[in-house]
Amino acid sequence: MKKASIVSIGNELLNGQTVDTNTTYLSGQLLTIGVPVVSSYTIGDDMDAIVRAFNLASNDANIVIATGGLGPTDDDLTRQGFANFLGTELELQNELLDKIQNFFAKRNLQMSERNKIQAYIPAGARPLANPLGTAPGIMAEAEDKLIVALPGVPSEMKQMFAESVLPELQRFAGTQAVVVRKLRCFGTGESNIAELLGSLMQRGRNPLINCTVEYGVITLHIIATAEDKNKARQMAEKKEKSLRNTLGELVYGTGEQTLAEVVGEKLARQKMTIAVAESCTGGTLAKLLTDIPGASRYFTHGWVTYSNTAKTTELGVPADLIEKYGAVSEQVAQAMACGARKKARTDFAIGITGIAGPAGATEQKPIGLVYITVDSDDGCNTKHCLFPHDRQFIRLRAAQTALNMLRLELNI
């Protein structure tokens, strides 16, 4: 099976000035033609490092794609590194030089002598046209491996990849197929998911199960590999069904679905409405719900009652309740939800109160303590949570947890 490795070149990628979006883009594109990326390397503008990275990548995979370092300046060393890797010399391509000169002439600009270096290509390799810039790409086949170098500018790289590289990769990769399906889970930790799945997550299996986590959302990547797409798809679907049977309600969606999307679809389908009353989350829950197009079908009201006075005047939370139990308490979360539902006249209401930090904590009420209540005709369902990490994490995790609580109630 053909596999790929990606090499990202440029000091700017290592010092934090530029985020490497090229690797993400290329990985996704390669997977669409059944070529998995098995490694990636990020290196600076250094000749020895470039040659070493080409060697490492070619040991990992049959396809190597490098981006960056094809400009005209002294620190653009990819073409020289490419030639060294191939064990050859750079050769001037007069046709390329004419194209680069015409690029400047059409814009009434004088070409710098430095740009001439972009017309040099490793002997035995072939140039790839760059319709948006002066740096041509490079492609070479050596020892049953396909090696490609593209400019680092994303707009140039993407167009060149689509027009010049992708067709060659499809020819080179043949009929192999990789199908990826994603299951989205919420409500438990990564280690518990691994325990529930047991040997299903062992390396070397086909389909392979990978796991990623972000703000409590666990995504299971089902990666099925076969000689054709239909067989790979059948394998992935069979494995998805098995995972769903094992994980039950922990699975909330597929693909890139968010909790807010899934909850919104359920509310709309059941013709239910929701209002929210937030304190520590500062409107995060309302934003997640209303980020979804068509949210007006089910979302009616939202309050951010940060102060005790706001909780009392806006939601009718009794002042003596706050005095007795504190603003961060199960009782106040319930009162907020009940007050919001009564005012909004909705089917559901959610109340959230907590301590997001970094200040305001006590020994009894630490940073990350959050109470979440979902109120409905069936009564109040309140969850006591203690979230780790920083303020942003706590706020988003609390809002996600609230959505998941509502999702489970809507499943009944």
Summary of the structure (lengths in Angstrom):
residues: 412
radius of gyration: 27.8
end to end distance: 45.6
largest distance: 85.5
contacts: 1396
relative contact order: 0.08
helix: 44%
strand: 25%
